[in-house]
């Protein structure tokens, strides 16, 4: 199989699946309910800042720490799953290509944070 330079230059969201359609948007790293809880805490911190600025900042910092830890755990799990899919000697080229695409996608998302 030849190296496709056009495809390699496309961003992760532009890479078509085998049927020529766009691939679905990437999975969220954190579950929606967890994201909502943290966003609610941040809103609470913003709304209480005028009355209790130090406590509001502590709450915002705590939300930041929680999200950071959750992201580290989610990324480690994603890496574990990806690695398990390609590390065996019987992995087919299509499986390796998919893993490479997923590594590229998650890395690009991290660089855009």
GIGIGI-V641002 format. One record per residue. N is the residue number from 1. RES is the residue in one letter. SS is DSSP state (a for helix, b for strand, c for the rest). NEAR is the number of other C-alpha atoms within 8 Angstrom. Layout:
# GIGIGI-V641002
n-><N | N>
res-><RES | RES>
ss-><SS | SS>
near-><NEAR | NEAR>
This chain:
# GIGIGI-V641002
n-><1 | 2 | 3 | 4 | 5 | 6 | 7 | 8 | 9 | 10 | 11 | 12 | 13 | 14 | 15 | 16 | 17 | 18 | 19 | 20 | 21 | 22 | 23 | 24 | 25 | 26 | 27 | 28 | 29 | 30 | 31 | 32 | 33 | 34 | 35 | 36 | 37 | 38 | 39 | 40 | 41 | 42 | 43 | 44 | 45 | 46 | 47 | 48 | 49 | 50 | 51 | 52 | 53 | 54 | 55 | 56 | 57 | 58 | 59 | 60 | 61 | 62 | 63 | 64 | 65 | 66 | 67 | 68 | 69 | 70 | 71 | 72 | 73 | 74 | 75 | 76 | 77 | 78 | 79 | 80 | 81 | 82 | 83 | 84 | 85 | 86 | 87 | 88 | 89 | 90 | 91 | 92 | 93 | 94 | 95 | 96 | 97 | 98 | 99 | 100 | 101 | 102 | 103 | 104 | 105 | 106 | 107 | 108 | 109 | 110 | 111 | 112 | 113>
res-><X | X | X | X | X | X | X | X | X | X | X | X | X | X | X | X | X | X | X | X | X | X | X | X | X | X | X | X | X | X | X | X | X | X | X | X | X | X | X | X | X | X | X | X | X | X | X | X | X | X | X | X | X | X | X | X | X | X | X | X | X | X | X | X | X | X | X | X | X | X | X | X | X | X | X | X | X | X | X | X | X | X | X | X | X | X | X | X | X | X | X | X | X | X | X | X | X | X | X | X | X | X | X | X | X | X | X | X | X | X | X | X | X>
ss-><c | c | c | c | a | a | a | a | a | c | c | a | a | a | c | b | c | c | c | c | c | b | c | c | c | c | c | c | c | c | c | a | a | a | a | a | a | a | a | a | a | a | a | a | a | a | a | a | c | c | c | c | a | a | a | a | a | a | a | a | a | a | a | a | a | a | a | a | a | a | a | a | a | a | a | a | a | a | a | a | a | a | a | a | a | a | c | c | c | c | c | c | a | a | a | a | a | a | a | a | a | a | a | a | a | a | a | a | a | a | a | c | c>
near-><2 | 3 | 4 | 6 | 6 | 6 | 7 | 6 | 6 | 9 | 6 | 9 | 9 | 8 | 10 | 9 | 8 | 5 | 5 | 6 | 7 | 9 | 9 | 4 | 5 | 5 | 4 | 5 | 7 | 9 | 7 | 6 | 6 | 8 | 9 | 8 | 8 | 10 | 8 | 8 | 11 | 11 | 8 | 9 | 13 | 8 | 7 | 10 | 12 | 6 | 5 | 8 | 9 | 7 | 9 | 13 | 10 | 8 | 11 | 11 | 8 | 8 | 11 | 8 | 8 | 8 | 9 | 8 | 8 | 9 | 10 | 8 | 8 | 10 | 9 | 8 | 8 | 8 | 8 | 8 | 8 | 10 | 8 | 8 | 10 | 11 | 7 | 7 | 5 | 4 | 10 | 6 | 6 | 6 | 10 | 10 | 8 | 8 | 11 | 8 | 9 | 9 | 8 | 9 | 11 | 8 | 8 | 9 | 8 | 7 | 6 | 5 | 4>
